[in-house]
């Protein structure tokens, strides 16, 4: 099986559109289409249904997705067994805040060979077995063989359509979201982001709906654009793009500001020189004052490696 085709498949799932996957992978949209078509031929199954707004997974695509991610994890383990190679860092999504931090590091340190992966709930295991060097996580608890460094408090914002009752608000308090339908398909119980939104909802009496299959960002945006009732939540640093006719609104949440506490996690004793450079680069942010964060959120603070 062509692992580049598998990688392209996973990127297309995460991006929601072949065009956005092409941008994330630095290839053409035609190349994305060809790789997906070749993979579908190999599997003898159709993985996507193409729509005007993007690409939706078929039932076969949903079934293949966890195996595709495992194939990519196996590739990383194989590479790690024979060479140090580039610095391999996991991000939850290539359009989310941590990916922006990582792009800033790459621009500041073009000499450091960097490989960006998205492993979701398997990232911690991949750090421990050496498949990757680090991951951006909200730290609940860490095994003894892992270390972490806090890097960012990312404010959470409300994203809604022009007809939503809160669309014209300059800001909204968390408690004011009570009674509104907040739709977050794909929030997985047992993950740190699942734990974050569960405690956020409990703290302010909110109802967060994670029901329904996750067909990607495009479907969520289409839904909230057409709705006067449904909204979603996004990180302030997320690169969320939509057609101009959607006229979506980002509404700051304040009083207090809920923040998602990102940390960089790595295996204790990892001596990759790129990791030390990344840790120094990320040790610049200031923690948000008067913000809301979960009770379990930790602010790990290790000594940052010197340049020597």
BATOR-424716 format. One record per residue: residue number from 1; chain; z, x, y of N, C-alpha, C, O in turn. Coordinates in pm, whole numbers. Example, Ala and Ser with C-alpha at 12.3 -4.5 7.8 and 13.67 -1.06 7.14 Angstrom:
BEGIN
     k   c     n_up   n_east   n_north    ca_up   ca_east   ca_north     c_up   c_east   c_north     o_up   o_east   o_north
     1   A      780     1319      -569      780      1230       -450      780     1320      -330      846     1424      -332
     2   A      708     1285      -225      714      1367       -106      787     1290         3      804     1341       114
//
This chain:
BEGIN
     k   c     n_up   n_east   n_north    ca_up   ca_east   ca_north     c_up   c_east   c_north     o_up   o_east   o_north
     1   A        0       85      -120        0         0          0        0       88       124       74      186       130
     2   A      -82       55       222      -94       130        346       27      103       434       44       -8       484
     3   A      112      204       452      234       183        529      206      162       677      285       98       746
     4   A       94      216       728       59       188        867       29       40       886       62      -19       989
     5   A      -34      -21       787      -59      -165        793       71     -242       787       88     -342       857
     6   A      164     -197       703      296      -262        694      370     -249       827      431     -344       875
     7   A      363     -129       886      428      -106       1015      369     -198      1124      441     -250      1209
     8   A      238     -214      1118      170      -300       1215      210     -446      1195      228     -519      1292
     9   A      223     -488      1071      268      -623       1040      405     -650      1100      425     -754      1164
    10   A      500     -559      1081      635      -577       1134      633     -578      1287      703     -658      1349
    11   A      552     -491      1346      541      -488       1492      485     -619      1546      530     -668      1650
    12   A      389     -677      1476      330      -804       1518      431     -917      1509      434    -1007      1593
    13   A      515     -913      1405      621     -1014       1392      717    -1004      1511      754    -1106      1570
    14   A      758     -883      1544      854      -862       1652      796     -899      1787      865     -957      1871
    15   A      667     -867      1809      606      -892       1939      563    -1037      1957      565    -1089      2069
    16   A      525    -1103      1848      480     -1241       1857      332    -1257      1884      277    -1365      1861
    17   A      267    -1152      1934      123     -1156       1960       62    -1023      1918      124     -918      1934
    18   A      -60    -1027      1864     -127      -905       1823     -150     -812      1943     -139     -690      1930
    19   A     -181     -870      2058     -205      -789       2178      -80     -711      2217      -89     -593      2251
    20   A       37     -776      2212      161      -707       2247      198     -603      2141      251     -497      2175
    21   A      170     -632      2015      195      -534       1909      107     -411      1931      151     -298      1910
    22   A      -17     -433      1973     -107      -320       2001      -50     -233      2112      -55     -110      2103
    23   A        4     -296      2216       66      -220       2325      185     -140      2275      200      -23      2310
    24   A      269     -203      2194      388      -134       2142      352      -17      2054      423       83      2052
    25   A      242      -28      1979      202        77       1885      102      177      1945       65      275      1881
    26   A       59      151      2070      -39       237       2139     -172      244      2062     -231      351      2049
    27   A     -217      128      2012     -348       119       1948     -419       -2      2007     -362      -72      2091
    28   A     -542      -28      1965     -616      -141       2018     -579     -270      1943     -529     -266      1831
    29   A     -606     -383      2008     -582      -511       1942     -672     -526      1820     -633     -586      1720
    30   A     -794     -471      1828     -885      -475       1715     -827     -400      1595     -841     -442      1481
    31   A     -762     -287      1623     -701      -208       1515     -588     -287      1450     -571     -283      1328
    32   A     -510     -358      1531     -403      -442       1475     -462     -547      1382     -413     -566      1270
    33   A     -567     -615      1427     -630      -720       1346     -683     -664      1215     -667     -726      1110
    34   A     -747     -547      1221     -803      -486       1101     -695     -448      1001     -710     -469       881
    35   A     -584     -392      1053     -476      -351        963     -412     -474       896     -382     -472       777
    36   A     -392     -579       974     -333      -700        916     -427     -760       812     -382     -802       705
    37   A     -557     -763       843     -654      -817        748     -656     -737       620     -665     -793       511
    38   A     -647     -603       631     -646      -517        512     -521     -541       429     -526     -542       306
    39   A     -407     -560       498     -283      -586        425     -289     -721       354     -245     -734       240
    40   A     -344     -823       421     -358      -954        358     -449     -946       236     -425    -1015       136
    41   A     -553     -863       244     -642      -846        129     -569     -780        13     -585     -820      -103
    42   A     -488     -678        45     -410      -610        -59     -313     -705      -127     -298     -703      -250
    43   A     -248     -789       -47     -147      -881       -101     -208    -1008      -162     -144    -1076      -242
    44   A     -330    -1036      -123     -392     -1161       -169     -325    -1283      -110     -316    -1387      -175
    45   A     -279    -1270        14     -207     -1380         79     -228    -1372       229     -245    -1263       285
    46   A     -227    -1487       295     -237     -1492        440      -99    -1480       501       -8    -1554       463
    47   A      -82    -1387       595       49     -1358        651       74    -1427       784      188    -1460       817
    48   A      -32    -1450       862      -18     -1510        994     -113    -1628      1010     -219    -1634       949
    49   A      -72    -1721      1092     -160     -1825       1145     -179    -1796      1292      -82    -1794      1367
    50   A     -301    -1774      1334     -328     -1741       1474     -333    -1868      1557     -394    -1967      1517
    51   A     -269    -1865      1674     -272     -1977       1768     -312    -1925      1905     -325    -1804      1925
    52   A     -331    -2016      2000     -369     -1975       2135     -258    -1895      2202     -285    -1814      2291
    53   A     -134    -1916      2159      -20     -1848       2221       30    -1727      2145      117    -1655      2193
    54   A      -24    -1703      2027       24     -1588       1952       -2    -1602      1804      -95    -1671      1762
    55   A       82    -1536      1725       66     -1535       1580      195    -1584      1515      303    -1532      1544
    56   A      184    -1684      1428      300     -1738       1358      295    -1697      1212      190    -1698      1149
    57   A      411    -1661      1158      418     -1625       1018      393    -1747       930      441    -1856       958
    58   A      318    -1726       823      305     -1828        720      426    -1819       627      512    -1733       645
    59   A      432    -1907       529      539     -1898        430      535    -1766       354      638    -1706       327
    60   A      413    -1721       320      399     -1592        252      441    -1478       344      500    -1380       299
    61   A      412    -1491       473      453     -1388        568      604    -1378       579      659    -1269       584
    62   A      671    -1495       582      818     -1497        585      875    -1431       460      973    -1356       468
    63   A      813    -1458       345      862     -1400        219      842    -1250       215      924    -1178       159
    64   A      731    -1202       273      700     -1059        266      779     -976       368      800     -857       345
    65   A      824    -1037       479      885      -962        588     1003     -874       545     1002     -756       580
    66   A     1104     -924       471     1215      -834        434     1170     -719       345     1226     -610       353
    67   A     1068     -741       262     1017      -634        177      941     -531       261      944     -412       232
    68   A      872     -579       364      801      -487        454      900     -395       523      877     -274       534
    69   A     1010     -452       569     1110      -368        637     1172     -269       539     1203     -156       577
    70   A     1191     -310       415     1246      -218        315     1148     -106       284     1190        8       263
    71   A     1018     -136       281      917       -31        260      924       74       370      916      193       343
    72   A      940       30       495      949       124        606     1079      205       600     1081      323       635
    73   A     1187      140       555     1313       213        537     1299      319       428     1351      430       442
    74   A     1230      284       320     1209       381        212     1125      499       261     1149      613       221
    75   A     1027      471       346      947       579        402     1034      676       482     1020      798       470
    76   A     1126      621       563     1214       706        642     1305      790       553     1329      907       581
    77   A     1356      729       446     1443       805        354     1366      918       288     1419     1027       269
    78   A     1241      892       253     1159       995        190     1134     1111       286     1143     1228       246
    79   A     1103     1080       411     1081      1185        510     1208     1265       535     1204     1388       547
    80   A     1321     1194       544     1447      1263        570     1487     1356       458     1561     1452       481
    81   A     1440     1330       336     1480      1413        222     1414     1551       222     1461     1642       154
    82   A     1305     1567       298     1231      1694        291     1218     1766       424     1180     1883       426
    83   A     1249     1700       536     1233      1769        664     1320     1703       771     1357     1586       759
    84   A     1351     1781       876     1426      1727        989     1334     1638      1071     1368     1523      1099
    85   A     1220     1689      1110     1120      1609       1180     1167     1561      1316     1259     1618      1374
    86   A     1103     1456      1367     1139      1405       1500     1274     1335      1499     1329     1304      1394
    87   A     1327     1312      1618     1448      1234       1633     1412     1087      1607     1329     1030      1677
    88   A     1474     1028      1507     1443       890       1469     1554      798      1519     1670      811      1479
    89   A     1516      705      1607     1615       617       1670     1574      472      1651     1458      436      1671
    90   A     1670      390      1612     1646       247       1589     1681      165      1712     1783      188      1777
    91   A     1595       68      1743     1624       -31       1846     1606     -169      1784     1523     -186      1694
    92   A     1683     -268      1829     1673      -401       1771     1536     -462      1798     1480     -531      1713
    93   A     1482     -435      1917     1349      -484       1953     1288     -392      2055     1358     -335      2139
    94   A     1158     -376      2050     1090      -281       2138     1078     -331      2281     1037     -256      2370
    95   A     1114     -458      2307     1108      -513       2442     1246     -543      2498     1259     -611      2600
    96   A     1350     -492      2430     1487      -517       2474     1542     -397      2551     1480     -290      2556
    97   A     1660     -416      2612     1718      -316       2699     1729     -176      2641     1693      -80      2709
    98   A     1779     -158      2516     1789       -24       2461     1655       49      2451     1649      171      2466
    99   A     1548      -26      2425     1416        38       2419     1379       95      2556     1315      200      2564
   100   A     1418       25      2663     1394        75       2798     1471      204      2821     1419      298      2881
   101   A     1596      209      2774     1675       332       2785     1606      447      2711     1601      560      2760
   102   A     1553      416      2594     1489       519       2513     1360      568      2578     1327      686      2571
   103   A     1286      476      2641     1166       519       2713     1201      612      2829     1130      709      2855
   104   A     1311      582      2897     1356       670       3004     1390      809      2954     1360      909      3019
   105   A     1453      814      2836     1483       945       2776     1355     1020      2742     1344     1140      2769
   106   A     1257      950      2685     1131      1015       2647     1058     1069      2770     1000     1178      2766
   107   A     1061      994      2880      996      1040       3002     1066     1163      3060     1002     1251      3116
   108   A     1199     1167      3046     1275      1280       3099     1272     1401      3006     1292     1514      3051
   109   A     1246     1377      2876     1245      1486       2777     1120     1476      2689     1131     1452      2568
   110   A     1002     1494      2746      879      1483       2665      868     1588      2557      787     1575      2465
   111   A      950     1693      2566      948      1799       2466     1018     1759      2336      999     1824      2234
   112   A     1099     1653      2340     1172      1608       2220     1084     1511      2141     1052     1403      2190
   113   A     1045     1550      2020      966      1461       1935     1051     1340      1899     1163     1354      1851
   114   A      996     1220      1923     1075      1098       1909      999      996      1825      879      977      1843
   115   A     1070      931      1732     1013       823       1652     1103      700      1668     1223      706      1641
   116   A     1045      589      1713     1120       466       1738     1096      370      1621      982      346      1582
   117   A     1205      316      1565     1194       223       1453     1276       98      1484     1360       99      1574
   118   A     1251      -10      1411     1328      -134       1426     1371     -180      1286     1291     -234      1210
   119   A     1498     -158      1255     1549      -187       1121     1645     -305      1117     1686     -348      1009
   120   A     1682     -358      1234     1772      -474       1241     1900     -450      1162     1971     -353      1189
   121   A     1932     -537      1066     2063      -532       1001     2075     -420       898     2183     -404       840
   122   A     1969     -342       873     1979      -232        778     1999      -98       848     2004        6       782
   123   A     2012      -99       982     2016        27       1057     2138      112      1023     2126      234      1008
   124   A     2256       50      1011     2377       129        984     2365      202       850     2401      319       840
   125   A     2313      134       749     2293       199        620     2193      314       632     2209      417       567
   126   A     2091      296       716     1991       401        734     2049      523       805     2011      636       775
   127   A     2142      501       898     2211       614        962     2292      690       858     2290      813       855
   128   A     2362      617       773     2452       682        677     2378      760       570     2426      863       522
   129   A     2256      710       532     2183       785        429     2087      888       488     2013      954       414
   130   A     2087      901       621     2005      1005        684     1862      965       711     1783     1050       753
   131   A     1826      838       689     1689       795        714     1656      798       862     1543      830       900
   132   A     1755      764       946     1737       771       1090     1853      849      1149     1955      871      1083
   133   A     1837      890      1274     1941       971       1339     2039      888      1419     2156      924      1429
   134   A     1994      775      1475     2083       698       1560     2029      556      1575     1914      527      1543
   135   A     2116      468      1625     2078       329       1650     2159      277      1768     2272      321      1790
   136   A     2102      184      1842     2174       116       1949     2239       -8      1890     2171      -95      1835
   137   A     2372      -18      1901     2448      -127       1841     2557     -172      1938     2596      -96      2027
   138   A     2605     -294      1921     2732      -334       1980     2838     -306      1874     2831     -361      1764
   139   A     2934     -221      1904     3022      -168       1801     3139     -262      1774     3223     -286      1861
   140   A     3144     -315      1651     3259      -392       1605     3359     -298      1539     3473     -285      1583
   141   A     3315     -233      1432     3397      -135       1361     3302      -36      1298     3189      -71      1265
   142   A     3346       87      1283     3260       191       1230     3319      253      1104     3440      274      1097
   143   A     3236      283      1004     3283       364        892     3326      502       943     3283      545      1050
   144   A     3411      570       867     3466       697        914     3360      805       932     3381      901      1006
   145   A     3246      789       865     3145       894        875     3049      873       992     2953      949      1008
   146   A     3074      770      1074     2988       745       1189     3065      762      1319     3187      745      1323
   147   A     2993      797      1427     3050       808       1560     2966      724      1655     2854      683      1622
   148   A     3021      697      1774     2949       614       1870     2983      655      2012     3088      714      2038
   149   A     2893      622      2102     2909       650       2245     2857      528      2321     2741      489      2306
   150   A     2943      468      2404     2898       354       2484     2791      400      2583     2800      509      2639
   151   A     2687      313      2603     2579       353       2693     2540      248      2796     2482      284      2899
   152   A     2569      119      2774     2519        19       2868     2590     -115      2854     2609     -163      2742
   153   A     2631     -174      2967     2672      -314       2974     2552     -392      3028     2519     -381      3146
   154   A     2486     -471      2943     2367      -544       2986     2402     -690      3016     2444     -762      2926
   155   A     2385     -735      3142     2413      -875       3174     2322     -971      3097     2206     -940      3071
   156   A     2376    -1086      3062     2300     -1190       2994     2257    -1294      3098     2336    -1333      3183
   157   A     2131    -1338      3091     2077     -1436       3184     2029    -1561      3111     1998    -1556      2992
   158   A     2024    -1672      3184     1967     -1795       3132     1817    -1794      3161     1776    -1761      3273
   159   A     1736    -1829      3062     1591     -1841       3081     1553    -1985      3051     1577    -2035      2941
   160   A     1493    -2052      3150     1462     -2194       3134     1330    -2229      3201     1276    -2150      3279
   161   A     1278    -2348      3172     1155     -2396       3231     1179    -2457      3368     1294    -2479      3406
   162   A     1072    -2485      3443     1086     -2536       3580     1149    -2674      3589     1203    -2710      3693
   163   A     1145    -2752      3480     1203     -2885       3482     1348    -2891      3438     1407    -2999      3437
   164   A     1405    -2778      3401     1544     -2775       3355     1638    -2800      3473     1611    -2754      3584
   165   A     1749    -2871      3451     1843     -2901       3561     1897    -2777      3633     1935    -2785      3749
   166   A     1900    -2661      3565     1954     -2540       3626     1846    -2447      3680     1877    -2336      3724
   167   A     1720    -2490      3676     1609     -2402       3712     1615    -2352      3856     1575    -2239      3883
   168   A     1664    -2434      3948     1668     -2396       4089     1802    -2335      4131     1821    -2304      4249
   169   A     1893    -2317      4037     2024     -2261       4071     2013    -2112      4099     1947    -2041      4024
   170   A     2076    -2063      4207     2075     -1919       4233     2152    -1841      4127     2123    -1724      4101
   171   A     2249    -1906      4066     2327     -1849       3956     2400    -1963      3887     2407    -2074      3940
   172   A     2455    -1935      3771     2528     -2037       3697     2648    -1971      3629     2637    -1859      3579
   173   A     2761    -2039      3628     2880     -1988       3560     2868    -2018      3411     2807    -2118      3374
   174   A     2925    -1933      3325     2917     -1960       3180     2964    -2100      3143     2903    -2164      3058
   175   A     3072    -2148      3207     3125     -2280       3173     3028    -2391      3208     3033    -2499      3149
   176   A     2938    -2367      3306     2840     -2468       3345     2730    -2487      3241     2654    -2583      3248
   177   A     2721    -2396      3146     2621     -2409       3040     2665    -2508      2933     2584    -2549      2850
   178   A     2791    -2547      2935     2841     -2644       2836     2764    -2775      2852     2743    -2824      2963
   179   A     2722    -2831      2740     2647     -2954       2742     2497    -2935      2744     2422    -3030      2721
   180   A     2452    -2813      2772     2309     -2782       2769     2274    -2721      2634     2355    -2650      2574
   181   A     2152    -2748      2587     2110     -2692       2459     2057    -2550      2482     1957    -2530      2551
   182   A     2125    -2453      2423     2084     -2312       2428     2024    -2277      2293     2095    -2277      2192
   183   A     1896    -2248      2291     1824     -2225       2165     1799    -2076      2145     1732    -2012      2225
   184   A     1854    -2022      2037     1839     -1880       2003     1801    -1867      1856     1882    -1822      1775
   185   A     1678    -1904      1819     1638     -1889       1679     1636    -1742      1639     1594    -1657      1717
   186   A     1680    -1713      1520     1680     -1575       1474     1812    -1504      1490     1825    -1389      1448
   187   A     1913    -1571      1550     2046     -1511       1557     2107    -1517      1418     2132    -1625      1365
   188   A     2130    -1401      1359     2169     -1393       1218     2321    -1381      1205     2378    -1287      1259
   189   A     2386    -1473      1134     2531     -1459       1110     2560    -1328      1037     2485    -1286       949
   190   A     2669    -1264      1075     2707     -1139       1011     2659    -1016      1084     2704     -905      1055
   191   A     2568    -1033      1181     2523      -921       1264     2609     -915      1390     2680    -1011      1422
   192   A     2604     -802      1461     2686      -793       1582     2635     -886      1691     2714     -936      1771
   193   A     2503     -910      1697     2455     -1004       1799     2491    -1148      1762     2512    -1231      1850
   194   A     2497    -1177      1632     2546     -1308       1589     2692    -1326      1626     2732    -1433      1672
   195   A     2772    -1221      1606     2913     -1227       1641     2932    -1241      1792     3022    -1311      1839
   196   A     2846    -1173      1868     2856     -1178       2014     2835    -1321      2064     2918    -1373      2139
   197   A     2725    -1383      2023     2695     -1517       2074     2792    -1622      2019     2818    -1722      2086
   198   A     2845    -1601      1900     2945     -1693       1846     3071    -1691      1930     3127    -1796      1961
   199   A     3117    -1571      1969     3238     -1564       2051     3211    -1610      2194     3297    -1671      2256
   200   A     3091    -1581      2246     3053     -1628       2380     3057    -1781      2385     3110    -1840      2478
   201   A     2999    -1844      2283     2998     -1991       2277     3140    -2046      2268     3174    -2143      2336
   202   A     3223    -1984      2184     3360     -2033       2167     3442    -2015      2294     3525    -2100      2327
   203   A     3419    -1905      2366     3499     -1876       2485     3475    -1977      2597     3566    -2005      2676
   204   A     3353    -2031      2606     3319     -2118       2719     3279    -2259      2675     3227    -2336      2756
   205   A     3303    -2293      2549     3276     -2429       2502     3129    -2464      2498     3090    -2577      2529
   206   A     3045    -2367      2461     2901     -2388       2459     2852    -2425      2319     2923    -2406      2220
   207   A     2732    -2477      2314     2665     -2505       2187     2539    -2420      2181     2444    -2444      2257
   208   A     2537    -2321      2093     2419     -2236       2076     2351    -2274      1946     2412    -2270      1839
   209   A     2225    -2311      1956     2147     -2361       1843     2059    -2248      1789     1968    -2202      1857
   210   A     2087    -2204      1666     2006     -2101       1602     1919    -2160      1493     1865    -2087      1410
   211   A     1904    -2294      1492     1833     -2361       1384     1683    -2340      1394     1629    -2308      1500
   212   A     1618    -2359      1279     1472     -2354       1275     1422    -2215      1243     1491    -2116      1269
   213   A     1301    -2205      1187     1243     -2073       1159     1212    -2000      1288     1178    -2061      1389
   214   A     1225    -1869      1285     1196     -1787       1402     1049    -1747      1400     1010    -1654      1329
   215   A      966    -1817      1479      824     -1788       1484      789    -1688      1594      672    -1667      1624
   216   A      890    -1626      1655      864     -1526       1756      890    -1575      1897      909    -1694      1921
   217   A      889    -1480      1988      922     -1507       2127      827    -1608      2191      869    -1692      2270
   218   A      697    -1600      2156      599     -1688       2219      633    -1835      2197      620    -1916      2288
   219   A      676    -1869      2077      708     -2009       2046      829    -2054      2126      832    -2166      2176
   220   A      929    -1968      2139     1047     -2001       2219     1007    -2027      2364     1052    -2124      2425
   221   A      923    -1939      2419      881     -1953       2559      800    -2080      2579      819    -2150      2679
   222   A      710    -2111      2484      632     -2235       2494      724    -2356      2495      703    -2451      2571
   223   A      826    -2352      2409      916     -2466       2396      998    -2489      2522     1006    -2602      2571
   224   A     1058    -2384      2575     1144     -2404       2692     1061    -2433      2817     1110    -2499      2908
   225   A      937    -2385      2823      852     -2414       2938      822    -2563      2948      812    -2618      3058
   226   A      808    -2628      2834      772     -2770       2830      893    -2863      2828      877    -2985      2832
   227   A     1013    -2807      2822     1133     -2889       2802     1217    -2899      2928     1224    -2804      3007
   228   A     1280    -3012      2947     1379     -3030       3054     1521    -3016      3001     1618    -3033      3075
   229   A     1534    -2984      2873     1666     -2978       2812     1697    -2843      2746     1813    -2801      2744
   230   A     1595    -2777      2694     1618     -2656       2614     1605    -2531      2702     1513    -2521      2783
   231   A     1698    -2437      2685     1692     -2307       2751     1732    -2202      2649     1773    -2235      2538
   232   A     1719    -2076      2687     1760     -1968       2597     1833    -1862      2680     1845    -1876      2801
   233   A     1881    -1759      2614     1951     -1649       2680     1877    -1519      2654     1828    -1496      2544
   234   A     1869    -1434      2756     1802     -1305       2743     1883    -1199      2814     1960    -1229      2906
   235   A     1867    -1075      2772     1929      -964       2841     1854     -935      2971     1732     -950      2977
   236   A     1928     -893      3073     1865      -865       3203     1761     -754      3192     1668     -750      3271
   237   A     1777     -665      3094     1683      -555       3079     1570     -583      2982     1489     -494      2956
   238   A     1561     -705      2929     1456      -739       2834     1323     -760      2906     1319     -821      3013
   239   A     1216     -709      2847     1081      -729       2903     1021     -853      2837      954     -844      2735
   240   A     1047     -968      2897      996     -1095       2845      881    -1139      2934      899    -1158      3054
   241   A      762    -1155      2876      642     -1191       2951      595    -1330      2909      607    -1367      2792
   242   A      542    -1406      3005      492     -1540       2975      373    -1571      3066      358    -1509      3171
   243   A      289    -1668      3026      176     -1708       3111      225    -1763      3244      330    -1827      3249
   244   A      151    -1740      3353      196     -1788       3485      222    -1938      3490      311    -1984      3561
   245   A      143    -2015      3413      161     -2160       3418      294    -2205      3358      336    -2319      3380
   246   A      362    -2119      3281      493     -2156       3228      598    -2167      3339      689    -2249      3332
   247   A      585    -2083      3442      676     -2087       3557      822    -2083      3514      905    -2158      3566
   248   A      855    -1995      3420      992     -1985       3371     1083    -1922      3476     1037    -1850      3565
   249   A     1212    -1949      3464     1309     -1899       3562     1418    -1819      3491     1474    -1864      3392
   250   A     1447    -1701      3543     1564     -1623       3501     1678    -1658      3596     1669    -1634      3716
   251   A     1784    -1713      3543     1897     -1753       3627     2016    -1662      3592     2063    -1664      3478
   252   A     2066    -1583      3687     2182     -1498       3658     2304    -1581      3616     2327    -1690      3670
   253   A     2379    -1530      3521     2503     -1594       3478     2618    -1513      3538     2631    -1393      3512
   254   A     2701    -1580      3618     2806     -1510       3692     2934    -1592      3693     2932    -1714      3677
   255   A     3044    -1521      3712     3173     -1586       3727     3241    -1628      3597     3276    -1745      3583
   256   A     3263    -1536      3502     3227     -1395       3503     3086    -1369      3449     3022    -1460      3396
   257   A     3040    -1245      3464     2911     -1204       3410     2930    -1166      3263     3002    -1070      3234
   258   A     2866    -1238      3170     2873     -1195       3029     2783    -1074      3009     2666    -1076      3048
   259   A     2836     -969      2948     2756      -848       2924     2754     -816      2775     2851     -839      2703
   260   A     2642     -763      2732     2629      -718       2594     2654     -567      2593     2578     -493      2656
   261   A     2757     -520      2524     2795      -378       2531     2720     -293      2429     2755     -290      2311
   262   A     2618     -224      2474     2538      -139       2385     2603       -1      2369     2651       58      2466
   263   A     2604       49      2247     2648       185       2219     2542      255      2135     2462      190      2067
   264   A     2543      386      2139     2459       466       2050     2546      509      1932     2655      562      1951
   265   A     2497      487      1811     2573       518       1689     2496      622      1610     2374      613      1597
   266   A     2567      722      1555     2504       827       1475     2601      873      1366     2719      840      1368
   267   A     2548      949      1271     2632       999       1162     2708     1123      1207     2651     1214      1267
   268   A     2836     1126      1176     2918      1241       1211     2859     1369      1152     2823     1374      1035
   269   A     2850     1471      1234     2797      1600       1189     2647     1615      1202     2593     1720      1168
   270   A     2577     1513      1251     2432      1524       1270     2404     1626      1381     2442     1606      1496
   271   A     2337     1735      1344     2315      1844       1438     2175     1845      1497     2132     1946      1552
   272   A     2102     1735      1487     1966      1733       1542     1974     1762      1692     2045     1691      1764
   273   A     1903     1864      1741     1912      1897       1885     1866     1783      1975     1915     1768      2087
   274   A     1773     1702      1927     1728      1588       2007     1837     1485      2027     1842     1419      2131
   275   A     1927     1470      1928     2037      1375       1939     2133     1418      2049     2179     1335      2127
   276   A     2163     1548      2056     2251      1598       2161     2189     1572      2299     2260     1534      2392
   277   A     2058     1593      2312     1990      1568       2439     1994     1419      2475     2012     1384      2591
   278   A     1976     1333      2375     1980      1189       2400     2119     1146      2445     2132     1067      2538
   279   A     2221     1197      2382     2358      1160       2419     2389     1204      2563     2452     1129      2638
   280   A     2345     1324      2601     2367      1369       2739     2293     1279      2838     2345     1245      2944
   281   A     2171     1242      2802     2090      1158       2891     2153     1021      2912     2148      966      3022
   282   A     2213      966      2808     2268       831       2815     2407      825      2877     2457      717      2906
   283   A     2470      941      2897     2607       944       2948     2609      934      3101     2673     1014      3168
   284   A     2537      833      3155     2525       820       3300     2563      682      3352     2586      665      3471
   285   A     2569      583      3264     2592       446       3308     2739      424      3345     2828      493      3298
   286   A     2760      324      3433     2895       283       3470     2925      147      3406     2838       60      3400
   287   A     3045      130      3361     3083         5       3297     3096     -106      3401     3146      -85      3512
   288   A     3051     -224      3364     3053      -338       3456     3197     -383      3480     3275     -397      3386
   289   A     3230     -406      3608     3364      -455       3642     3366     -607      3639     3264     -672      3664
   290   A     3482     -665      3609     3500      -811       3610     3396     -882      3525     3345     -987      3565
   291   A     3364     -827      3410     3264      -887       3321     3334     -947      3200     3447     -911      3167
   292   A     3264    -1040      3134     3315     -1093       3007     3246    -1021      2892     3124    -1001      2893
   293   A     3326     -982      2795     3273      -922       2672     3363     -967      2557     3478    -1004      2581
   294   A     3315     -964      2434     3398     -1009       2321     3524     -926      2305     3528     -809      2343
   295   A     3626     -988      2249     3752      -916       2225     3731     -797      2133     3802     -696      2142
   296   A     3631     -809      2041     3613      -703       1943     3530     -586      1999     3521     -481      1935
   297   A     3469     -604      2116     3379      -501       2168     3455     -373      2197     3553     -374      2272
   298   A     3411     -266      2140     3475      -136       2159     3398      -55      2261     3277      -72      2277
   299   A     3467       33      2331     3404       126       2424     3427      268      2373     3507      343      2428
   300   A     3356      303      2265     3375       438       2211     3336      543      2313     3237      527      2384
   301   A     3411      649      2319     3383       754       2417     3408      890      2355     3522      936      2348
   302   A     3302      953      2309     3313      1085       2252     3274     1189      2356     3209     1158      2456
   303   A     3313     1312      2333     3274      1421       2421     3122     1438      2415     3064     1449      2307
   304   A     3061     1440      2531     2916      1455       2538     2881     1602      2518     2946     1687      2580
   305   A     2782     1635      2435     2748      1774       2410     2707     1845      2538     2640     1788      2624
   306   A     2748     1971      2550     2708      2050       2667     2564     2096      2648     2509     2091      2538
   307   A     2503     2141      2757     2365      2189       2751     2356     2322      2680     2247     2366      2642
   308   A     2468     2386      2663     2466      2514       2593     2465     2499      2446     2463     2598      2373
//
